[in-house]
Amino acid sequence: MSNITFDEPQLIARLRAGEEPAFEQLVRATSGRLLAAARRLLRNEEDARDAVQSAFIRAFQSLSKFREESRLSTWLHRILVNEALMKLRSRKGSEESIDDLLPSFQDDGHQVRDTVDWSDAADTALERAETAALVNRLVAQLPDSYRTVLVLRDLEGMTNGEIAEMLGISTNLVKVRLHRARQALRTLVERELGGTK
Amino acid sequence: MTCRDVIAFVMDYIDGTLAARERAEFERHLAVCRSCVAYLKTYQATMRMETKTNIADVTVPEELVRAILASRGA
């Protein structure tokens, strides 16, 4: 893990002066978080590493444009997300539907099948080390357009407005996709924890 | 409100963005529908699982660090 801390204004000054050790310090301090985010977004190790490398190249080229209104790590993170989104857009193929993971209703609006409460089982599962890998695998099953919104909002901590701007879609569509993504993930978790099938 | 309405509003309810009247209707439905209470609780449990298992930082392979630094001179 990269827990290296640094004096940001000083590091920025050294980067702008072209000091080689400053670039290495920046890469070692921030690349772990960027690679984790890239893996979540791209589901492919090679693409994730490419995105991180491209993000640093772009950042190195744009250092003069960094205005210090945000933290350096936040700025880098933004660049990484943009690189990952560009990779996602370049992927070919149609997106699979998630309709079978969404709840279904009778004509009168009642749920077709009653939902069983497995929230205690979920909290118990959180105590097991292997649950992280399970959740990661289930999130990875979501189609790109849904997983992207879910990851940016719930895991990267961006606002709906920021996500809308980055994806070039309306805030309302971000909300719709986020809710559908969470519902789909809920169904996938439910299937694993032995609730209703 | 029906189950369909309640489930459509779950995210807004959790975010606290439902208008007072809608919120009251939402809670009135929950008071009589165990299935929707279960849906709400499991939706929230899913969000907890998602965020609590998030790996925010990973060890970066040394070859990637080297490749990034080498790209500066390219």
Boltz contact constraints between the chains, C-beta under 6 A:
constraints:
  - contact:
      token1: [A, 1]
      token2: [B, 57]
      max_distance: 6.0
  - contact:
      token1: [A, 24]
      token2: [B, 69]
      max_distance: 6.0
  - contact:
      token1: [A, 27]
      token2: [B, 65]
      max_distance: 6.0
  - contact:
      token1: [A, 27]
      token2: [B, 68]
      max_distance: 6.0
  - contact:
      token1: [A, 31]
      token2: [B, 60]
      max_distance: 6.0
  - contact:
      token1: [A, 32]
      token2: [B, 57]
      max_distance: 6.0
  - contact:
      token1: [A, 32]
      token2: [B, 58]
      max_distance: 6.0
  - contact:
      token1: [A, 32]
      token2: [B, 60]
      max_distance: 6.0
  - contact:
      token1: [A, 33]
      token2: [B, 57]
      max_distance: 6.0
  - contact:
      token1: [A, 35]
      token2: [B, 58]
      max_distance: 6.0
  - contact:
      token1: [A, 35]
      token2: [B, 60]
      max_distance: 6.0
  - contact:
      token1: [A, 36]
      token2: [B, 55]
      max_distance: 6.0
  - contact:
      token1: [A, 36]
      token2: [B, 56]
      max_distance: 6.0
  - contact:
      token1: [A, 36]
      token2: [B, 57]
      max_distance: 6.0
  - contact:
      token1: [A, 36]
      token2: [B, 58]
      max_distance: 6.0
  - contact:
      token1: [A, 49]
      token2: [B, 64]
      max_distance: 6.0
  - contact:
      token1: [A, 53]
      token2: [B, 67]
      max_distance: 6.0
  - contact:
      token1: [A, 53]
      token2: [B, 68]
      max_distance: 6.0
  - contact:
      token1: [A, 56]
      token2: [B, 68]
      max_distance: 6.0
  - contact:
      token1: [A, 57]
      token2: [B, 71]
      max_distance: 6.0
  - contact:
      token1: [A, 60]
      token2: [B, 72]
      max_distance: 6.0
  - contact:
      token1: [A, 103]
      token2: [B, 7]
      max_distance: 6.0
  - contact:
      token1: [A, 105]
      token2: [B, 4]
      max_distance: 6.0
  - contact:
      token1: [A, 109]
      token2: [B, 2]
      max_distance: 6.0
  - contact:
      token1: [A, 109]
      token2: [B, 3]
      max_distance: 6.0
  - contact:
      token1: [A, 109]
      token2: [B, 4]
      max_distance: 6.0
  - contact:
      token1: [A, 110]
      token2: [B, 3]
      max_distance: 6.0
  - contact:
      token1: [A, 111]
      token2: [B, 3]
      max_distance: 6.0
  - contact:
      token1: [A, 111]
      token2: [B, 35]
      max_distance: 6.0
  - contact:
      token1: [A, 114]
      token2: [B, 35]
      max_distance: 6.0
  - contact:
      token1: [A, 115]
      token2: [B, 35]
      max_distance: 6.0
  - contact:
      token1: [A, 115]
      token2: [B, 38]
      max_distance: 6.0
  - contact:
      token1: [A, 115]
      token2: [B, 39]
      max_distance: 6.0
  - contact:
      token1: [A, 117]
      token2: [B, 38]
      max_distance: 6.0
  - contact:
      token1: [A, 117]
      token2: [B, 41]
      max_distance: 6.0
  - contact:
      token1: [A, 118]
      token2: [B, 42]
      max_distance: 6.0
  - contact:
      token1: [A, 119]
      token2: [B, 41]
      max_distance: 6.0
  - contact:
      token1: [A, 119]
      token2: [B, 42]
      max_distance: 6.0
  - contact:
      token1: [A, 119]
      token2: [B, 45]
      max_distance: 6.0
  - contact:
      token1: [A, 122]
      token2: [B, 45]
      max_distance: 6.0
  - contact:
      token1: [A, 122]
      token2: [B, 49]
      max_distance: 6.0
  - contact:
      token1: [A, 126]
      token2: [B, 52]
      max_distance: 6.0
  - contact:
      token1: [A, 131]
      token2: [B, 53]
      max_distance: 6.0
  - contact:
      token1: [A, 132]
      token2: [B, 53]
      max_distance: 6.0
  - contact:
      token1: [A, 135]
      token2: [B, 49]
      max_distance: 6.0
  - contact:
      token1: [A, 135]
      token2: [B, 53]
      max_distance: 6.0
  - contact:
      token1: [A, 154]
      token2: [B, 50]
      max_distance: 6.0
  - contact:
      token1: [A, 155]
      token2: [B, 54]
      max_distance: 6.0
  - contact:
      token1: [A, 179]
      token2: [B, 11]
      max_distance: 6.0
  - contact:
      token1: [A, 185]
      token2: [B, 46]
      max_distance: 6.0
  - contact:
      token1: [A, 186]
      token2: [B, 42]
      max_distance: 6.0
  - contact:
      token1: [A, 186]
      token2: [B, 43]
      max_distance: 6.0
  - contact:
      token1: [A, 186]
      token2: [B, 46]
      max_distance: 6.0
  - contact:
      token1: [A, 189]
      token2: [B, 46]
      max_distance: 6.0
